């Protein structure tokens, strides 16, 4: 994991200045996520980066615990929250295994994250344990094992060696769904933009 921490700390400033490539898709995911919010919702976001999504969701919920492994990412996120006057987000550094959130939670978000995690099954299982019955797990992740995106498995090791990419893990949409269902979730919604490897999925813990 230290390799990932070093990479994301190094690129934090550049990442913060980057723009969203597909704004309509991003806005669709925001809108769908908000359908599951309530004013009293307590949310955990894993891999929050510089906090952009947490800041956009904050007005719709009671509290968000936004976490990331990279201190430099969180430094920027805190600065953005302060500048925006947002007070219902707490930021915490740590991996999924390090966290001890106040449970049960209403929602766990893992956005653009699972393909960067060595043990996605463990993360999904942990999210299930943190959620209350009827709680929601939402992921948006690249399923690189499908179709033309399989080649990333050959490119990724070179990218890691050159320091241009973090560790990336390859799996298919079917494997992702299998991991989510095996953890005990029921899949509630699946959406994928045409020609994109990114899959947006909402899964519910049975009530």
N, C-alpha and C positions, 0 to 999 in steps of 0.2 A: 504493500500500500504506500510505502514511503516514496516509491517512484512516482505514483500518481500525485501525492502531495507536492512534491518538488515541481512537477510539471505545471499544476494548476496555480501554485504560488507564483511561478515564473511568468505565466501568461495572463495573470489577473488583470493588469492594467489594459492590455490589448483586448482582452475579452470584454471588459466593461465598455469599451468604445465601439465594439462590433454592433452591427445592426441585424435585425431579424430578417432572414432571407425570404420567408413566406409569411407575410403578415396576415392574409386571410385565414390560413391554416391555424396560426397561433391564436387569432381571435376566436376561431371556432372552438378550439380547445378550452380557452378561457370561459366561453359562454356555456359549454357543456358542463364544465366543472362547477360553475356557479349554480347550476340547477340542483346540485346536491348540498349546497350550503344552507345553513340556517343562521339567524343572528347570534345564536349561542354556540355555534360550532367551534370546536377546538381542533386545530389542524397542526400536523407535523409535516414539514417539507424536508425531505432528504436530498442533499446535493443542491442547495438553493443557489449556488454561485454568487453573483453579486446582488441577489435579492429582488430582481426586477419583477418576477412573477408574484412573489410574496407581497410586494408593495401593491400590486394591482388587485390582489384578492383581499387585502386587509380590510377594506371598508365593508365587506360582506360577512365577516365572521367576528367571533369574540376575541380569539387569540390565535396566532400562528407561531409555532416554534420552528424557526428556519435554521437548518444545520448544513454544514459543509466540512470537508476535511481540510480545506485550505484556508489558513489564517488571512492571507492577503485578499482572498475573495470576500471573506466576512468583514474585513476592515472597510472595504468599499461599500458593502451592503449596509453596514451600520451608518456610514456617512450619508448614504442616499436616504435612509429612513429618517435620520435626524433632519436633513434638509427638507424632506417632504412633510415633516411634522407628524409622522406616523408613530403611534405609541403602543400599538397592540401586537407588535412583532418582537419576539426575543430571538437573539442570534446565539448559536452555540457551535463550537468547533468539535468535531468528532465523527467517527464512522458509525455505522449502524450498530456495531457491537459495543461501542463506547457509551451510547446514549441511554439515559434512564428517564424518559419523559413521564409526566404525570398522566396516568392512564385511568380509565379508558378514553381513547380519542375518537373523534367523529370521522376524521379523514387522515390518511397518509398519502402524500404526494411523492412520487419518484419520477421526476421529469428529466428526460435526456440523461438517464443515469444507469439503467440496468445493464446496458451493453458495455459499461465501464467498470462493472463490478464482477470480480472473479466468481463469487458464490451468490448468484442472483436468487437461487432457491432459498438460501438462508435469510436473505433480506426480505423476500416476500413472506416467508413464514413469520419473521419478526413483526412485520407490518400487521399480519393477521392477529397476532397475540396482543398487539397494542390497541387494536380497535375494539369498540363496543359492538355488541350484536346489532346488525344493521348498518355498521360503519362501512366506509368506502375507501378502497385503495385505487388510486389513479396513477397510471404510468403512461409516459410517452417515450418510446425507446426505439432505437434502430434495430430491426430484425435483419441482420446482415447475412444470415444464412440462406435467404431466399433469392432466387433468380440471379440477376447480373451482379448483385452485391457480394456474392461469395468471394470475389477476388480480393476483398478487403483483408481476408485472412492471410493472403500472401504479402500484401503491402504493409500491414500493420507492424510486423516485426522490424522492418527497415525503418519505418517512421519512428518507432520507439528508439532504435539505435541512434538515430540522428537527432533525437530530442524534439521531433516535430509532432509527435502524437503521444497521447497517454496509452496505457494498456487498453486494448479493445478486445471484447469477447464476442464470438460469432454464434448466433443461434437463429432459429427460424420462428415465424409467428406461431406455428403449431407447437413448438417447444416452449415458447413463452406461455401460451395458453395452458399447456399441460402443467407447467410449474405453478401457475396461479390456481388452477383447479385442485391440484394435489395439496396445496396449502390449506384448502377448505373454502376458498372463495367461489362465488357464482359470478360468471362474467355477465355484466349488465349492458355493456356497450363497447363496440369495436369500430374504429374508423381509421382508414389509411388513405392518404392522398395518392392519386394515381402516379406511378413511377417514383414514388418516394419509399425509402426503406423504413421510415418512421411510422410506428403503429401507436395509436392512442387508444387506451383501454381503461374502462371503468369496471371494477370488480367489487362485489358486495360481500361482506361477512353475513352469513345467514342470521336473521333475527331470532 
